[in-house]
Amino acid sequence: MKLVVIGGVAAGMSAAARARRLDPSCEITVLEKGDTVSYSACGFPYFIDGRVRSLDDLVAYTPDEFRRERNIDVRTAAEVVSISHARREVSLAGGERVRYDRLVIAAGARPDANNIAGATLPHVFHLVSLESTRALCEFLKSRKPRSAVVVGGGYIGIEAAEALRSRGLAVTLVEKKPYLLSRNDMQLTGILKAHLEKFRIDIRLETAVSGITPSAAGEFPCDLVVLAAGLKPNVELAADAGIELGRTGAIRVNERMETNLSGVFSAGDCAEAHHVVTGAPVWIPLGTTANKMGRVAGANAVGKRERFGGIAGTAIVRACGLGVAVTGLSPAEAKREGFVAVDSWIHSRDRASYFQGRPTSVQLVADRSTHRLLGGAVVGEGGVEGRIGIIAGAIQAHMKVEEFQDLDLAYAPPFAPVWDPVLIAAQQLLKALP
């Protein structure tokens, strides 16, 4: 059996590796249009600020390592331009045709410039590839810009703003929506905005950039622009082949990562996922999700019957030393989905005060009628990743607030207070529920 995987980053390589483990005899070919596979795009901002010393450190495996150690034929500079499912073959840009029995489409996503005029000027960059990140660093060294505008207030935008500020640039972050992190939560946005402004990052919400010139982005003068205004799923190849797209615009798949074409699977940033709170399909491109989806797609492509349980949209960002993490729905998002949302914010410390406990804030969101947990957020300097993981696990388990407040969490003064902040948040939330 011959398996072809289109795309060689998170989802694609996870699919290929999982298929190989389960079927040592399968012939596996990965077709990647770029020059590098299996790299961590999440590390790009940390190369900009100097904490990652080399872009090579962000590459987990090379094509040669996949061939030698896993017997997976990884072909770079191999752009797929069409899929003919009737003939079970894909065509490459150079005219070559590659046959398959099963196909996994992990084509990823690309920057969405939102039709901004001037987006291709030489001082405008994206943090989406090794090449674009290297080019930005070279520009910083050779041109020594003094000011930058970051367009987009999502995770990449926040990280890019911090990285550029750490290099001494005056930074303005522009976001067209009234909130940050693509999460409709004005209180969370207020906390994050106030913190970033302490580090002299100018935050402009509800402000659009329609054009870029050599000396400005919209109304803001600058020497450098980073576009982080969002992504678009790469779906054109699939759509042309008759693969259905979902209402989000990404490829529609079921829980087994199957498309509407028999033997064709899709995973990662080009595909939809099931939201564990709403039950609806969503498109939330995250590296963790891509790896999990790819693993399931690879297993099922070689005959297994595994399922992907869905996502809560759990994510975390470091913003000038502050950890900000979210999962599930914000109160506004929950109301939009038809829930009667009740939420609470508490402010505590991440460990005992005599162990220099640091301020930690926790938000929990629940449905008024069922008391089911719907979402949450954690903000603090330490322990944020663990606490948001606890909340995400509870959401995925469909826990009620009463059950959540009884969780048996670890305590020792160097690590946590007797009453963990997430449990205090649950107690406060119960007071607001009938």
C-alpha positions in Angstrom: 0.0 0.0 0.0 1.3 3.5 -1.0 0.6 6.4 1.3 1.2 10.0 0.1 1.2 12.9 2.5 1.0 16.5 1.1 2.8 18.8 3.6 5.9 18.1 5.7 5.5 20.1 8.9 3.5 19.3 12.0 0.4 17.4 10.8 2.1 15.9 7.8 5.1 14.5 9.5 3.0 13.3 12.5 0.8 11.4 10.0 3.7 9.9 8.2 5.5 8.8 11.4 2.4 7.3 12.9 1.6 5.4 9.8 5.2 4.0 9.7 4.9 2.8 13.3 1.7 1.0 12.6 2.6 -0.4 9.2 6.3 -1.2 8.6 5.6 -2.4 5.1 3.7 0.7 3.9 5.4 2.8 1.2 5.2 6.3 2.5 6.1 9.5 0.5 5.9 13.0 1.9 5.7 15.9 -0.6 6.7 19.2 0.8 6.9 22.3 -1.4 9.4 24.1 0.9 13.0 23.2 1.6 12.6 22.1 5.2 10.3 19.8 7.1 9.4 19.2 10.7 10.3 22.6 12.1 8.8 24.6 15.0 7.3 27.9 13.7 6.3 28.6 17.3 10.0 29.2 18.1 10.5 32.0 15.5 9.8 34.9 17.9 12.5 33.5 20.2 15.0 33.5 17.4 14.2 37.2 16.8 14.8 38.1 20.5 18.0 35.9 20.7 16.9 33.2 23.0 17.1 30.7 20.2 20.6 31.0 18.8 20.1 29.2 15.5 17.2 28.5 13.2 18.6 25.0 12.8 17.7 24.4 16.5 14.0 24.7 15.5 14.3 21.8 13.0 13.4 18.5 14.7 14.3 16.2 11.9 15.8 16.5 8.4 14.5 14.6 5.3 17.7 12.4 5.4 16.9 11.4 9.0 13.4 10.4 8.1 14.7 8.3 5.2 17.5 6.7 7.2 15.8 6.1 10.5 12.1 5.7 9.6 12.1 4.6 6.0 9.9 7.6 5.0 10.7 9.1 1.6 10.6 12.9 2.3 10.8 15.0 -0.9 11.4 18.8 -0.5 10.8 21.3 -3.2 8.0 19.1 -4.4 4.9 21.3 -4.8 1.7 19.4 -5.5 -0.4 21.4 -8.0 -3.4 19.0 -8.5 -5.0 15.9 -7.2 -6.8 13.4 -9.5 -8.6 11.0 -7.1 -10.1 9.1 -9.9 -6.6 8.1 -11.0 -5.3 8.0 -7.5 -2.4 10.4 -8.3 -1.1 13.8 -7.6 0.8 16.0 -10.1 3.8 18.1 -9.1 4.8 21.5 -10.4 7.5 20.0 -12.7 5.0 17.6 -14.3 5.8 14.4 -12.4 2.9 12.3 -11.3 2.9 10.4 -8.0 0.5 7.5 -7.4 -1.2 6.8 -4.1 -3.6 4.3 -2.5 -4.3 6.6 0.5 -3.7 10.3 0.7 -3.3 12.7 3.6 -3.6 16.4 2.9 -1.7 18.5 5.5 -1.2 21.6 3.4 -1.2 24.0 6.4 -2.2 27.7 6.2 -0.7 30.9 4.9 -0.6 34.5 6.1 -3.7 36.5 5.4 -2.7 40.0 4.4 -6.3 41.1 4.4 -5.7 42.9 1.1 -3.4 45.4 2.7 -1.8 47.5 0.0 2.0 47.5 0.2 2.2 44.1 2.0 5.0 43.0 -0.3 7.3 45.9 0.3 10.9 44.9 1.4 10.5 46.1 5.0 7.3 44.0 5.5 7.7 40.5 7.0 5.7 37.5 8.2 6.8 35.1 10.9 5.6 31.9 9.2 8.7 30.2 7.7 12.3 29.8 8.3 13.1 32.0 5.3 10.9 34.9 6.3 12.2 34.8 9.9 15.8 34.7 8.7 15.1 37.6 6.3 13.6 39.7 9.2 16.7 39.1 11.4 19.0 40.1 8.5 16.9 43.3 8.0 17.2 44.1 11.7 21.0 43.7 11.6 21.7 45.5 8.4 19.1 48.3 8.4 18.9 48.8 12.2 15.3 50.0 12.2 14.2 52.2 15.1 10.5 51.7 15.0 8.1 48.9 14.1 4.4 48.3 13.6 2.9 44.8 14.3 -0.4 44.3 12.5 -2.5 41.8 14.4 -3.0 41.2 18.1 -3.1 37.4 18.2 -0.5 35.1 19.6 2.1 35.7 16.8 1.5 39.5 17.0 2.0 39.6 20.7 5.2 37.5 20.6 6.5 39.5 17.7 5.9 42.8 19.5 7.8 41.6 22.6 10.7 40.3 20.5 11.1 43.6 18.6 10.7 45.6 21.8 13.5 43.5 23.4 15.7 44.6 20.6 15.2 48.2 21.4 12.6 49.2 18.8 9.7 51.4 19.5 6.7 49.1 18.8 3.1 49.8 18.0 0.7 46.9 17.9 -2.5 47.5 15.8 -5.5 45.3 16.0 -8.7 45.9 14.1 -10.9 44.1 16.7 -11.7 45.6 20.2 -9.9 42.6 21.8 -6.6 40.7 21.8 -5.7 37.1 21.3 -8.7 36.5 19.0 -10.7 36.1 22.2 -13.8 38.2 22.8 -13.0 39.0 26.4 -12.7 42.6 27.3 -11.4 42.0 30.9 -8.7 39.7 29.7 -7.8 42.2 27.0 -7.6 45.0 29.6 -5.2 43.0 31.7 -3.0 42.1 28.8 -3.1 45.6 27.3 -2.1 47.3 30.6 0.8 44.9 31.0 2.2 45.4 27.5 1.9 49.2 27.9 4.1 49.0 31.0 6.8 47.8 28.6 6.1 50.7 26.3 4.4 48.7 23.6 1.7 51.0 22.2 -1.6 49.0 21.7 -4.1 50.4 19.3 -7.4 48.4 19.3 -10.3 48.9 16.8 -7.8 50.2 14.3 -7.3 48.9 10.8 -4.2 49.2 8.6 -5.4 49.5 5.0 -2.1 50.3 3.4 1.7 50.3 4.0 4.2 52.7 2.6 8.0 52.7 2.9 7.7 55.0 6.0 4.4 54.1 7.6 1.8 51.4 8.2 -1.6 53.2 8.0 -1.3 56.3 10.2 1.7 55.0 12.1 5.2 56.0 11.0 7.7 53.1 11.1 10.8 51.5 9.6 9.6 47.9 9.8 6.3 46.1 9.6 5.4 42.6 10.8 2.1 41.3 9.4 0.4 38.9 11.9 -3.2 39.6 11.0 -4.3 36.0 10.7 -4.0 32.9 8.5 -5.9 31.3 5.7 -6.2 27.5 5.3 -4.6 26.2 2.2 -7.7 24.5 0.7 -7.6 25.3 -3.0 -5.9 22.1 -4.0 -8.4 20.0 -2.1 -11.4 22.0 -3.3 -10.3 21.6 -6.9 -10.2 17.8 -6.4 -13.8 17.7 -5.2 -13.1 17.6 -1.4 -15.8 19.4 0.6 -15.0 22.5 2.6 -16.8 23.2 5.9 -18.6 26.3 7.0 -15.3 27.7 8.4 -13.7 27.6 5.0 -11.3 24.8 6.0 -11.5 21.2 4.8 -14.4 19.3 6.4 -13.4 16.1 8.1 -15.1 13.6 10.5 -13.6 12.4 13.8 -11.4 10.0 11.9 -10.0 12.8 9.8 -11.7 11.4 6.7 -12.9 13.8 3.9 -15.8 13.1 1.7 -13.5 11.2 -0.7 -12.8 7.6 0.2 -9.2 7.1 1.2 -8.4 10.8 1.5 -7.7 12.3 4.9 -6.9 15.8 6.1 -5.2 17.2 9.2 -3.6 20.3 10.6 -4.1 23.9 9.8 -6.0 23.2 6.6 -8.7 21.2 8.3 -11.6 21.8 10.6 -11.8 20.3 14.1 -14.7 19.5 16.5 -15.1 21.9 19.4 -15.7 20.0 22.6 -17.9 22.7 24.2 -20.2 23.7 21.3 -20.0 20.4 19.3 -19.6 22.5 16.2 -16.8 22.5 13.6 -14.2 25.1 14.2 -10.9 26.3 12.6 -8.4 27.1 15.2 -4.9 26.6 13.8 -2.5 25.5 16.6 0.6 23.3 16.5 -0.7 21.0 19.3 -3.9 20.4 17.4 -2.1 19.8 14.1 0.1 17.1 15.6 -2.8 15.3 17.2 -4.9 15.4 14.0 -2.0 14.2 12.0 -1.4 11.3 14.3 -5.0 10.1 13.9 -5.0 10.7 10.1 -1.8 8.6 9.7 -3.2 5.8 11.8 -6.5 5.6 9.9 -4.7 5.9 6.5 -3.1 2.5 7.2 -6.3 0.9 8.3 -6.9 1.7 12.0 -10.1 3.2 13.4 -8.9 5.9 15.7 -10.8 9.1 16.4 -9.8 12.6 17.3 -11.9 13.8 20.3 -11.8 17.5 19.4 -10.4 20.7 20.9 -11.2 23.4 23.4 -8.9 25.9 21.7 -6.4 25.8 24.6 -3.5 28.2 24.0 -0.9 30.1 25.9 1.4 33.1 25.1 4.2 34.8 27.0 3.9 38.5 26.9 6.8 40.4 28.5 7.2 37.9 31.3 3.5 37.4 31.8 1.9 34.1 30.9 -1.6 34.4 29.4 -3.6 31.2 28.7 -7.1 30.5 27.6 -9.3 27.5 26.9 -12.9 27.0 25.9 -15.2 29.9 25.5 -15.1 33.4 26.9 -18.4 34.7 28.4 -19.2 36.7 25.3 -18.5 33.7 23.1 -20.6 31.4 25.3 -23.5 33.7 25.0 -23.1 33.9 21.3 -23.3 30.1 21.2 -26.6 30.1 23.1 -25.4 29.4 26.7 -26.5 31.5 29.6 -22.9 32.2 30.7 -21.8 33.1 34.2 -18.2 33.9 35.0 -15.9 34.9 37.8 -12.4 36.3 38.0 -10.3 35.8 41.2 -6.9 37.2 42.0 -4.6 35.0 44.2 -1.0 33.8 44.3 0.7 30.9 42.5 2.3 29.5 45.7 2.6 30.3 49.4 3.4 33.9 50.2 6.5 33.0 52.2 7.8 31.3 49.0 7.5 34.6 47.1 4.1 33.7 45.7 3.4 35.7 42.5 0.1 37.2 41.5 -2.1 34.9 39.6 -5.6 35.6 38.1 -8.1 32.9 37.1 -11.3 33.2 35.2 -13.9 30.4 35.0 -17.0 30.4 32.8 -20.0 28.1 33.3 -23.5 27.6 32.0 -26.1 28.9 34.4 -28.6 26.1 34.0 -26.3 23.0 33.9 -23.3 24.4 35.9 -21.1 22.8 33.2 -17.7 24.5 32.7 -17.4 26.3 29.4 -14.1 28.1 29.5 -11.4 29.7 31.5 -8.3 31.9 31.5 -5.2 32.1 33.6 -2.8 35.0 33.9 0.4 35.1 35.9 4.2 34.9 36.0 4.3 31.2 36.9 2.3 28.0 36.9 0.0 29.3 34.1 0.5 26.3 31.8 -0.4 23.8 34.5 -3.5 25.6 35.7 -4.9 26.1 32.2 -4.3 22.4 31.6 -6.4 21.5 34.6 -9.2 23.7 33.3 -8.9 22.3 29.8 -9.1 18.8 31.1 -12.2 19.5 33.1 -13.9 21.1 30.1 -13.0 18.1 27.9 -14.5 15.8 30.6 -17.7 17.9 30.7 -17.3 18.6 34.4 -19.6 20.7 36.4 -18.3 23.4 38.7 -19.2 21.4 41.7 -17.1 18.5 40.5 -14.3 20.8 39.6 -14.0 22.4 43.0 -13.5 19.0 44.5 -10.4 18.1 42.4 -7.6 16.7 44.5 -4.7 19.0 43.5 -1.2 18.8 44.8 0.0 21.2 47.5 3.5 22.1 48.8 4.6 25.6 49.7 7.2 25.8 46.9 4.7 24.9 44.2 1.1 26.0 45.2 -1.0 27.4 48.0 -3.2 25.2 50.1 -6.2 26.4 48.1 -5.1 26.5 44.5 -6.3 29.6 42.5 -8.4 27.4 40.1 -10.3 25.9 43.1 -10.8 29.4 44.6 -12.2 30.5 41.2 -14.6 27.5 41.3 -15.8 28.4 44.7 -16.4 32.0 43.7 -18.2 30.9 40.5 -20.6 28.7 42.5 -21.7 31.7 44.6 -22.9 33.3 41.3 -24.8 30.1 40.1 -28.3 29.2 41.3 
